[in-house]
Amino acid sequence: MKPVNAVIWGLGSMGVGLARMISGKNGIQVCGAIDKQPEKAGKDLSSVTGAPGYEHIPVARSLAECPLEDADIVLVATASHVKDVFPQVMEALSNGLDVITTAEEMAYPWPSEPELSKKMDEMAREQGHRVLGTGINPGFVMDLLAVMLTAPCAEVERVRVTRTNDLSPFGLTVLKEQGVGMTAEEFRRKAAEGTLEGHVGFLQSIHMISDALGLNVDRIEQSREPVISSVYREEKGVTVRPGMVAGCRQTGRGYRKDECVIELIHPQQIHPWMENIETGDFIEICSTPDVAVSIKPEIPGGLGTVGLVVNSIPLLFKARPGLLTMLDLHVPTAFMGDFRSKAGFLSGCGHGND
Amino acid sequence: MKPVNAVIWGLGSMGVGLARMISGKNGIQVCGAIDKQPEKAGKDLSSVTGAPGYEHIPVARSLAECPLEDADIVLVATASHVKDVFPQVMEALSNGLDVITTAEEMAYPWPSEPELSKKMDEMAREQGHRVLGTGINPGFVMDLLAVMLTAPCAEVERVRVTRTNDLSPFGLTVLKEQGVGMTAEEFRRKAAEGTLEGHVGFLQSIHMISDALGLNVDRIEQSREPVISSVYREEKGVTVRPGMVAGCRQTGRGYRKDECVIELIHPQQIHPWMENIETGDFIEICSTPDVAVSIKPEIPGGLGTVGLVVNSIPLLFKARPGLLTMLDLHVPTAFMGDFRSKAGFLSGCGHGND
């Protein structure tokens, strides 16, 4: 029986990571790739990704240029916002394919984009296919893992998640989005104007936690503060002198009336070790019983997002059709065996049976 | 619409905890209780459990004595082994009810009891109902949580989980099963004879992890060693003098050929603080990337098991019929809202729709 066939749309660092991880897995393969950038389109996928075995796959400019006869799923790693990936998701669905995307807002798309979400959900149900957004954050550390850690609890009063991580492995675009290398004044001006991207995902994570636990959050507040360096730091050609911005400390709070029931704290910076800052993921559930979890160092963002996307593929095929979230799947795990068996392709169950 | 109605079978500390937790939840209630012990049967459930609102429910001696017209699910907290809860599970299924049990072996019953498992699975499918075993361990800390923490990982080489916990809150039966108060000689003799119960669940946890991750474990080894106290300890009338046994350090290893790919280490003792032993749950995933998690103190066993059973109820109603494990459900979470909405009872989906 043929392996699960995936098309990768977007060959930035996430798309390249997806191609590399899939090349090491059993029962799944990449059957096509799309990137509109002229330095990638037309080349073969192995030369673009450095992963062997893709020499026969030319990078296409669009889904229409891609051979789709064997394709099962499209992995969309092109943008962060629902509105930007919406046309790609709809095109993939209309071709009878499932979709997983790394777009942060797609991890819980309904609250911020109800109309586009409704259209994707309707199209997915009509076609009998599934759409999922996932990644390390949003999608796992600051939401899904936190809600699963409440499973032993009777009453939950408050959830607090802190993710202190190293931005150094990320590309230049991400560093700029987080304000690395700005003066404090420039950072604060852009934050006030709303032109500093920062971390995309707190609205999604807070809504996911609130809905999963029934916490009835009715108001969300966010803030972005500069992480001011007291030492010289440098990364990807961006220089940070003492007094300048090494990263962004983003905070999100979900309130039920006047009570803060969800608090997310996410300081991201380049080279945190230079000021002896310990990185990690920290989850505190204030409940009966209390649960306090530390993951040190933090689960790395890039590798973690790639892992979550690939590992969610077999679970997605067993879920109901529609626009889904990680709450609609079985517990996600890595899988060393044949992806077709985990997806139910080999047992005669086929797609869509649980 | 009527709430979810649960029957509790077995009013030991787990059954009492279930009654208390459910009394604080919305959209779910206890509609019956069973215990054959003469000091409980015939009394009202409030006087047996200390939970208010159950004064109208007499404790029955058997399921046949229980009014079942409104019942949806039976929570079986009577024993640890599949063979002991099997008749209770079958009787509940034949009455058209779902079942969740705290019986440790039921958390992953197929490997140790394939024939009884097949019978329960067939009966559940015929009846269109579901059977699940869950609890803090097995069912969560040393298996389900560990496998979920691999979701960001590409390759997993090894999983190690250590649970160092305090036995003091448990009852006298549990203390005796773990060898508390024995001489080291007596402990070792009973362990060699196979008459020291120790922790039940390592076979189940190792098989669950191996199957979930595709690690192909082909051999499992277990050992039980005494935790020798160097100070005087005392609990529930059991005295432990220096040199005597304060608990049991159980180890389980799953091998693929000669390689240990899963290691579970579980030292349990009364009053670990008396020798400055830090309790906690520690999960190490040796993988790409590595993941190292600490939960301090450990998630408490009694409260945690009660939480997992009650919180799994709404997920169970949305799962397919059959003999299930936690791997067959959506991600479990605490829930502060109306259990009927989470179970799909209010949306018109009803049972069995995902």
Interface residues (C-beta under 8 A of the other chain):
Chain A: M21 G24 I136 F140 L144 L145 V147 M148 L149 T150 A151 P152 C153 A154 E155 V156 A212 L213 G214 L215 N216 S287 T288 P289 V291 A292 V293 S294 I295 K296 I299 P300 L303 G304 T305 V306 G307 L308 V310 N311 S312 A319 R320 M326 L327 D328 L329 H330 V331 P332 T333 A334 F335 M336 G337 D338 K342 D354
Chain B: M21 G24 I136 F140 L144 L145 V147 M148 L149 T150 A151 P152 C153 A154 E155 V156 A212 L213 G214 L215 N216 S287 T288 P289 V291 A292 V293 S294 I295 K296 I299 P300 L303 G304 T305 V306 G307 L308 V310 N311 S312 A319 R320 M326 L327 D328 L329 H330 V331 P332 T333 A334 F335 M336 G337 D338 K342 D354
